[in-house]
C-alpha cells in the first residue's frame, strides 16, 4: 500500500466520510484475516475479520517438516513480523534461512510473531502469536461463527513455486493433497475456495480433487490472458492484481460465470471504481472500511 493509499484510508476511517452507494452484494475477503488491524494469518485476525462481517477469510498456507499445514504467507519466518527461535530479530538478508519446511510444528510453536509494530501497517495491533495449524484455525473460527450466527467461506492460498519444491515445500501434489485433506476432514468443501499462483498446483487439484472450487491468482507482472491459456481450464474464480481489471475482463468473466475478485485493494476510491466496473468481490486488508464504503 502506498503512502497516498494509507493517507486516504486513514482519512476515511477518522472522518467517516464514505460514499453512500449500495453494493451489498459485493464479496469482501479479509486479506490474511484483516492485516490492517491484526497480525496476518493469525487466529486473532481471523476472528476480528469475522466480526467485520467478511464474506470470506483469505489465508496462506505452507508446510512444516512433519507435514503439518500451517498459516504463513512466506515459507520462512519473515523479518518484519517474526523473531527467531531464540527471540531475536530476523534480518531480511538472512530470513530465508529460517525455513519453515525444516521446522517441526512443535518448533514453530516456540517461534513468535507479532511482537513489535508492523512498519507498513501503523493501525495493526501488537499481539504475540505463533503460526497456527490450518486445522486449528478452522476449528476456532467455526465455533465462533456458529455462536455468532455468521456465514462465511474460506479462501486458502497454497504457497507453491517450482523453485521452492524440495526446499521450502514438498512435491506440489503432496502439498495440495495435504491441504485438501484438511478441507475434507473439516467438511468445508462447499464453503472453501483454493487459490494459487502456481499453475501445476491448480491443474493437479482440478484432476485429483474435482470437488474443490479453484481460483487463479495473477500477479501484477503477469498477463491474465496468457496465464489463463496456460492453465488449460476455466477456474471458478479469477483473482488478478487489481491493476489488471478492465471492462473486457469483467465481460469475459460474466459470460463464463467466473467470479472476478481482485487483490489487494486498500483504498476506497479504487475499490469503488472496481466495483462500478463490475467485479464480484474485493480482497482487502481493511474489510470494515470497504464494507462501510459499499453501504453494508
VOPAGU-2260 file (C-alpha; in pm, 1 decimal, decimal comma):
REM VOPAGU-2260
SITE   aa  ch    i         X         Y         Z
SITE  UNK   A    0       0,0       0,0       0,0
SITE  UNK   A    1     140,3     340,9     -94,7
SITE  UNK   A    2     163,4     637,6     142,2
SITE  UNK   A    3    -118,7     803,5     -52,4
SITE  UNK   A    4    -335,9     494,1      -8,3
SITE  UNK   A    5    -268,8     496,6     364,8
SITE  UNK   A    6    -345,2     867,6     387,8
SITE  UNK   A    7    -678,3     819,9     212,1
SITE  UNK   A    8    -767,0     515,6     419,6
SITE  UNK   A    9    -686,6     689,9     746,9
SITE  UNK   A   10    -882,9     997,2     644,1
SITE  UNK   A   11   -1187,6     786,8     569,1
SITE  UNK   A   12   -1154,3     593,6     891,0
SITE  UNK   A   13   -1123,8     907,2    1102,0
SITE  UNK   A   14   -1389,8    1122,6     939,3
SITE  UNK   A   15   -1640,1     852,0     845,5
SITE  UNK   A   16   -1687,3    1010,7     503,1
SITE  UNK   A   17   -1792,9     723,4     280,7
SITE  UNK   A   18   -1969,4     707,0     -49,5
SITE  UNK   A   19   -2335,7     628,1       1,6
SITE  UNK   A   20   -2383,6     399,1    -296,7
SITE  UNK   A   21   -2508,8      49,9    -213,6
SITE  UNK   A   22   -2313,9    -256,9    -323,0
SITE  UNK   A   23   -2414,7    -504,6     -54,8
SITE  UNK   A   24   -2378,8    -798,1    -295,3
SITE  UNK   A   25   -2002,1    -746,1    -329,9
SITE  UNK   A   26   -1797,6   -1016,6    -159,6
SITE  UNK   A   27   -1543,7    -885,9      88,9
SITE  UNK   A   28   -1244,7   -1110,0     155,5
SITE  UNK   A   29   -1038,5   -1035,5     465,4
SITE  UNK   A   30    -679,1   -1047,2     340,9
SITE  UNK   A   31    -468,8   -1265,9     571,5
SITE  UNK   A   32    -754,1   -1209,4     817,2
SITE  UNK   A   33    -754,4    -831,2     847,8
SITE  UNK   A   34    -388,5    -737,1     818,1
SITE  UNK   A   35    -458,4    -367,1     852,8
SITE  UNK   A   36    -558,8    -417,9    1215,4
SITE  UNK   A   37    -428,3    -752,8    1341,4
SITE  UNK   A   38    -117,0    -963,8    1273,7
SITE  UNK   A   39    -154,0   -1151,9     947,7
SITE  UNK   A   40    -262,0   -1514,8     926,0
SITE  UNK   A   41    -329,9   -1524,9    1298,7
SITE  UNK   A   42    -636,9   -1662,3    1471,5
SITE  UNK   A   43    -685,2   -1316,5    1625,9
SITE  UNK   A   44    -701,7   -1164,7    1279,3
SITE  UNK   A   45    -946,9   -1424,2    1150,4
SITE  UNK   A   46   -1185,9   -1370,8    1441,3
SITE  UNK   A   47   -1161,0    -992,7    1400,6
SITE  UNK   A   48   -1236,0   -1024,2    1028,8
SITE  UNK   A   49   -1549,7   -1226,6    1102,8
SITE  UNK   A   50   -1657,4    -952,7    1342,3
SITE  UNK   A   51   -1627,5    -715,8    1045,8
SITE  UNK   A   52   -1875,1    -936,6     856,3
SITE  UNK   A   53   -1640,9   -1051,0     580,8
SITE  UNK   A   54   -1778,2   -1298,0     329,0
SITE  UNK   A   55   -1451,6   -1491,3     313,8
SITE  UNK   A   56   -1140,4   -1539,8     521,7
SITE  UNK   A   57    -836,8   -1523,1     294,5
SITE  UNK   A   58    -528,4   -1702,3     425,0
SITE  UNK   A   59    -198,5   -1855,8     309,9
SITE  UNK   A   60     -61,8   -2198,7     390,1
SITE  UNK   A   61     281,4   -2362,1     397,8
SITE  UNK   A   62     412,1   -2695,1     532,6
SITE  UNK   A   63     635,8   -2793,2     825,2
SITE  UNK   A   64     892,9   -3072,9     824,0
SITE  UNK   A   65     643,1   -3305,6     992,1
SITE  UNK   A   66     389,8   -3223,4     719,4
SITE  UNK   A   67     159,7   -3000,2     918,2
SITE  UNK   A   68     -27,2   -2736,7     714,6
SITE  UNK   A   69      12,0   -2400,3     887,0
SITE  UNK   A   70     -80,1   -2040,1     811,1
SITE  UNK   A   71     205,2   -1827,4     676,5
SITE  UNK   A   72     249,0   -1602,8     374,2
SITE  UNK   A   73     613,9   -1698,4     334,7
SITE  UNK   A   74     762,8   -2046,7     378,4
SITE  UNK   A   75    1009,7   -1888,1     620,6
SITE  UNK   A   76     992,7   -1656,4     921,8
SITE  UNK   A   77     963,1   -1312,1     767,6
SITE  UNK   A   78    1181,1   -1040,8     915,4
SITE  UNK   A   79     909,6    -774,5     950,3
SITE  UNK   A   80     679,4    -981,2    1168,4
SITE  UNK   A   81     868,3   -1265,0    1339,8
SITE  UNK   A   82    1150,2   -1329,9    1584,8
SITE  UNK   A   83    1398,2   -1613,8    1552,1
SITE  UNK   A   84    1368,0   -1924,0    1777,1
SITE  UNK   A   85    1589,4   -1750,3    2036,1
SITE  UNK   A   86    1369,8   -1441,9    2049,1
SITE  UNK   A   87    1599,6   -1221,8    1843,3
SITE  UNK   A   88    1502,3   -1006,3    1546,0
SITE  UNK   A   89    1544,7   -1154,4    1199,9
SITE  UNK   A   90    1718,5    -962,3     921,6
SITE  UNK   A   91    1588,0    -953,2     566,5
SITE  UNK   A   92    1922,8   -1075,9     432,5
SITE  UNK   A   93    1900,9   -1397,5     636,5
SITE  UNK   A   94    1526,1   -1460,4     671,8
SITE  UNK   A   95    1515,5   -1746,4     421,2
SITE  UNK   A   96    1749,2   -1941,2     649,0
SITE  UNK   A   97    1454,2   -1975,5     888,5
SITE  UNK   A   98    1288,1   -2223,7     656,8
SITE  UNK   A   99     956,0   -2348,0     798,3
SITE  UNK   A  100     984,5   -2670,6     598,1
SITE  UNK   A  101    1287,4   -2752,7     815,7
SITE  UNK   A  102    1096,2   -2689,5    1141,0
SITE  UNK   A  103     864,8   -2931,7    1316,4
SITE  UNK   A  104     536,1   -2785,1    1426,5
SITE  UNK   A  105     648,6   -2801,3    1791,0
SITE  UNK   A  106     945,2   -2583,2    1691,4
SITE  UNK   A  107     716,4   -2345,4    1503,4
SITE  UNK   A  108     507,3   -2300,2    1819,7
SITE  UNK   A  109     817,8   -2173,9    2000,4
SITE  UNK   A  110     887,1   -1906,7    1738,4
SITE  UNK   A  111     691,3   -1588,1    1798,1
SITE  UNK   A  112     547,4   -1333,0    1559,1
SITE  UNK   A  113     355,2   -1008,1    1606,7
SITE  UNK   A  114     568,3    -881,3    1893,9
SITE  UNK   A  115     650,4    -536,9    1755,3
SITE  UNK   A  116     475,5    -278,9    1532,0
SITE  UNK   A  117     442,3    -361,0    1163,8
SITE  UNK   A  118     636,8     -95,8     968,5
SITE  UNK   A  119     379,5     -78,4     686,7
SITE  UNK   A  120      55,4    -113,0     885,9
SITE  UNK   A  121      52,7     150,3    1161,7
SITE  UNK   A  122    -303,2      63,2    1272,2
SITE  UNK   A  123    -210,4    -300,1    1331,4
SITE  UNK   A  124    -234,2    -407,8    1695,8
SITE  UNK   A  125      59,1    -585,1    1853,5
SITE  UNK   A  126     -26,5    -934,7    1970,8
SITE  UNK   A  127     227,1   -1211,9    2012,7
SITE  UNK   A  128     131,5   -1536,8    1843,7
SITE  UNK   A  129     279,2   -1841,5    1673,9
SITE  UNK   A  130     184,8   -1955,8    1326,5
SITE  UNK   A  131    -124,8   -2175,1    1371,2
SITE  UNK   A  132    -223,5   -2500,3    1205,9
SITE  UNK   A  133    -489,3   -2463,7     938,5
SITE  UNK   A  134    -693,5   -2724,6    1124,9
SITE  UNK   A  135    -679,4   -2522,1    1448,4
SITE  UNK   A  136    -784,4   -2206,1    1267,1
SITE  UNK   A  137   -1084,7   -2383,6    1116,3
SITE  UNK   A  138   -1185,2   -2536,2    1450,0
SITE  UNK   A  139   -1167,4   -2199,0    1624,9
SITE  UNK   A  140   -1345,0   -1983,7    1369,7
SITE  UNK   A  141   -1616,0   -2244,8    1313,8
SITE  UNK   A  142   -1706,9   -2233,4    1683,0
SITE  UNK   A  143   -1700,7   -1853,3    1685,6
SITE  UNK   A  144   -1909,7   -1826,7    1369,6
SITE  UNK   A  145   -2165,3   -2079,4    1494,6
SITE  UNK   A  146   -2205,0   -1894,0    1824,3
SITE  UNK   A  147   -2246,4   -1561,7    1645,8
SITE  UNK   A  148   -2461,4   -1693,3    1362,1
SITE  UNK   A  149   -2216,2   -1575,0    1096,5
SITE  UNK   A  150   -2190,8   -1721,2     746,4
SITE  UNK   A  151   -1863,0   -1712,8     554,4
SITE  UNK   A  152   -1629,3   -1922,7     343,9
SITE  UNK   A  153   -1257,0   -1989,3     330,2
SITE  UNK   A  154   -1018,1   -1866,9      61,7
SITE  UNK   A  155    -699,6   -2070,4     109,7
SITE  UNK   A  156    -386,5   -1994,0     -91,3
SITE  UNK   A  157    -131,7   -2270,0    -146,9
SITE  UNK   A  158     212,7   -2105,2    -148,3
SITE  UNK   A  159     392,3   -2323,6    -402,5
SITE  UNK   A  160     658,3   -2238,8    -659,4
SITE  UNK   A  161     866,7   -2452,6    -893,2
SITE  UNK   A  162    1191,8   -2321,7    -746,0
SITE  UNK   A  163    1075,0   -2390,5    -388,9
SITE  UNK   A  164     993,3   -2757,4    -442,2
SITE  UNK   A  165    1200,7   -2984,7    -221,0
SITE  UNK   A  166    1344,9   -2680,1     -42,7
SITE  UNK   A  167    1056,5   -2482,1     104,0
SITE  UNK   A  168     778,4   -2733,4      47,4
SITE  UNK   A  169     725,9   -3094,2     -63,9
SITE  UNK   A  170     623,2   -3200,6    -412,4
SITE  UNK   A  171     336,5   -2972,6    -513,9
SITE  UNK   A  172      99,6   -3270,5    -546,9
SITE  UNK   A  173     175,5   -3385,6    -194,1
SITE  UNK   A  174     132,8   -3025,8     -74,2
SITE  UNK   A  175    -205,1   -2999,8    -247,2
SITE  UNK   A  176    -315,5   -3336,2    -103,3
SITE  UNK   A  177    -226,1   -3223,0     248,7
SITE  UNK   A  178    -437,8   -2908,3     212,6
SITE  UNK   A  179    -725,2   -3098,0      52,5
SITE  UNK   A  180    -712,9   -3349,4     337,5
SITE  UNK   A  181    -764,1   -3076,5     597,8
SITE  UNK   A  182   -1056,6   -2938,2     399,1
SITE  UNK   A  183   -1218,9   -3280,6     368,8
SITE  UNK   A  184   -1170,4   -3369,5     734,8
SITE  UNK   A  185   -1337,4   -3047,8     844,6
SITE  UNK   A  186   -1621,7   -3093,3     595,5
SITE  UNK   A  187   -1591,8   -2743,3     449,1
SITE  UNK   A  188   -1563,1   -2839,5      81,7
SITE  UNK   A  189   -1881,2   -2649,0      -2,1
SITE  UNK   A  190   -1750,5   -2340,3     179,5
SITE  UNK   A  191   -1396,9   -2336,7      52,4
SITE  UNK   A  192   -1202,0   -2183,8    -235,0
SITE  UNK   A  193    -842,5   -2289,6    -301,8
SITE  UNK   A  194    -626,1   -2037,4    -482,1
SITE  UNK   A  195    -271,1   -2031,1    -611,0
SITE  UNK   A  196     -35,1   -1852,6    -848,1
SITE  UNK   A  197     118,3   -2193,5    -921,8
SITE  UNK   A  198     -39,2   -2347,0   -1231,2
SITE  UNK   A  199      69,9   -2710,2   -1171,1
SITE  UNK   A  200     -96,0   -2699,5    -827,8
SITE  UNK   A  201    -427,7   -2583,0    -972,2
SITE  UNK   A  202    -406,5   -2831,7   -1259,4
SITE  UNK   A  203    -340,6   -3115,7   -1016,9
SITE  UNK   A  204    -626,9   -3011,5    -788,0
SITE  UNK   A  205    -861,5   -2998,3   -1085,8
SITE  UNK   A  206    -773,4   -3357,6   -1172,6
SITE  UNK   A  207    -731,5   -3513,0    -826,5
SITE  UNK   A  208    -984,1   -3313,3    -622,7
SITE  UNK   A  209   -1258,9   -3201,8    -862,1
SITE  UNK   A  210   -1497,0   -3117,1    -577,0
SITE  UNK   A  211   -1281,9   -2820,1    -475,6
SITE  UNK   A  212   -1351,7   -2472,9    -615,6
SITE  UNK   A  213   -1037,1   -2314,3    -758,5
SITE  UNK   A  214    -911,8   -1958,8    -804,1
SITE  UNK   A  215    -637,2   -1848,5   -1043,3
SITE  UNK   A  216    -415,3   -1581,0    -889,7
SITE  UNK   A  217    -247,2   -1345,1   -1135,1
SITE  UNK   A  218      44,4   -1124,9   -1036,9
SITE  UNK   A  219      87,9    -762,8   -1141,1
SITE  UNK   A  220     364,8    -850,9   -1388,9
SITE  UNK   A  221     176,1   -1142,5   -1548,7
SITE  UNK   A  222     -59,8   -1127,9   -1845,4
SITE  UNK   A  223    -403,6   -1260,5   -1749,3
SITE  UNK   A  224    -488,8   -1399,3   -2093,7
SITE  UNK   A  225    -159,9   -1587,0   -2120,9
SITE  UNK   A  226    -186,3   -1732,3   -1772,4
SITE  UNK   A  227    -544,6   -1842,9   -1826,0
SITE  UNK   A  228    -444,8   -2013,4   -2151,8
SITE  UNK   A  229    -158,7   -2189,1   -1974,2
SITE  UNK   A  230    -393,7   -2308,5   -1700,5
SITE  UNK   A  231    -593,4   -2501,1   -1959,4
SITE  UNK   A  232    -937,5   -2477,2   -1797,3
SITE  UNK   A  233   -1175,0   -2213,7   -1665,7
SITE  UNK   A  234   -1137,1   -2164,1   -1289,9
SITE  UNK   A  235   -1426,7   -2082,4   -1060,9
SITE  UNK   A  236   -1262,8   -1751,6    -971,5
SITE  UNK   A  237   -1004,6   -1525,5   -1131,7
SITE  UNK   A  238    -808,7   -1315,8    -883,2
SITE  UNK   A  239    -576,9   -1077,9   -1064,5
SITE  UNK   A  240    -386,9    -786,3    -918,0
SITE  UNK   A  241    -637,4    -500,4    -921,5
SITE  UNK   A  242    -434,8    -313,3   -1185,2
SITE  UNK   A  243    -541,8    -576,2   -1441,7
SITE  UNK   A  244    -914,4    -505,8   -1410,7
SITE  UNK   A  245   -1057,0    -382,8   -1741,4
SITE  UNK   A  246   -1414,8    -386,2   -1876,0
SITE  UNK   A  247   -1332,2    -670,5   -2114,1
SITE  UNK   A  248   -1226,8    -892,3   -1824,9
SITE  UNK   A  249   -1549,3    -819,1   -1640,7
SITE  UNK   A  250   -1744,6    -910,0   -1953,9
SITE  UNK   A  251   -1535,7   -1223,5   -2009,8
SITE  UNK   A  252   -1589,4   -1349,7   -1654,7
SITE  UNK   A  253   -1960,4   -1270,0   -1652,4
SITE  UNK   A  254   -2014,7   -1455,4   -1979,2
SITE  UNK   A  255   -1848,1   -1766,5   -1835,1
SITE  UNK   A  256   -1987,5   -1744,3   -1481,7
SITE  UNK   A  257   -1642,3   -1688,5   -1335,9
SITE  UNK   A  258   -1617,9   -1464,8   -1030,7
SITE  UNK   A  259   -1369,1   -1178,3   -1066,8
SITE  UNK   A  260   -1214,3   -1094,2    -729,2
SITE  UNK   A  261    -903,5    -871,7    -744,7
SITE  UNK   A  262    -635,0    -833,5    -478,8
SITE  UNK   A  263    -531,9    -641,5    -264,0
SITE  UNK   A  264    -739,7    -321,3    -256,3
SITE  UNK   A  265    -689,6     -95,5      43,5
SITE  UNK   A  266    -818,1     245,5     -60,0
SITE  UNK   A  267   -1181,5     340,2    -102,0
SITE  UNK   A  268   -1166,6     524,7    -437,0
SITE  UNK   A  269   -1000,6     228,7    -609,6
SITE  UNK   A  270   -1242,3     -18,4    -451,9
SITE  UNK   A  271   -1546,4     180,9    -562,7
SITE  UNK   A  272   -1404,2     219,9    -913,3
SITE  UNK   A  273   -1355,3    -156,6    -943,2
SITE  UNK   A  274   -1700,0    -228,5    -803,8
SITE  UNK   A  275   -1855,7      12,5   -1051,3
SITE  UNK   A  276   -1674,1    -173,6   -1328,9
SITE  UNK   A  277   -1846,4    -494,5   -1216,4
SITE  UNK   A  278   -1604,8    -704,3   -1010,2
SITE  UNK   A  279   -1769,1    -961,2    -786,6
SITE  UNK   A  280   -1553,7    -912,8    -479,1
SITE  UNK   A  281   -1261,7    -731,6    -318,1
SITE  UNK   A  282    -968,8    -875,4    -123,6
SITE  UNK   A  283    -857,2    -616,9     131,8
SITE  UNK   A  284    -655,3    -560,2     447,6
SITE  UNK   A  285    -927,5    -320,8     571,0
SITE  UNK   A  286   -1255,6    -512,1     533,3
SITE  UNK   A  287   -1454,0    -282,3     760,4
SITE  UNK   A  288   -1364,6      23,5     551,4
SITE  UNK   A  289   -1466,2    -146,2     226,8
SITE  UNK   A  290   -1787,0    -272,2     386,4
SITE  UNK   A  291   -1885,4      76,5     504,3
SITE  UNK   A  292   -1794,3     231,0     169,9
SITE  UNK   A  293   -2023,1     -11,5     -10,5
SITE  UNK   A  294   -2314,7      58,3     218,7
SITE  UNK   A  295   -2316,1    -269,5     409,7
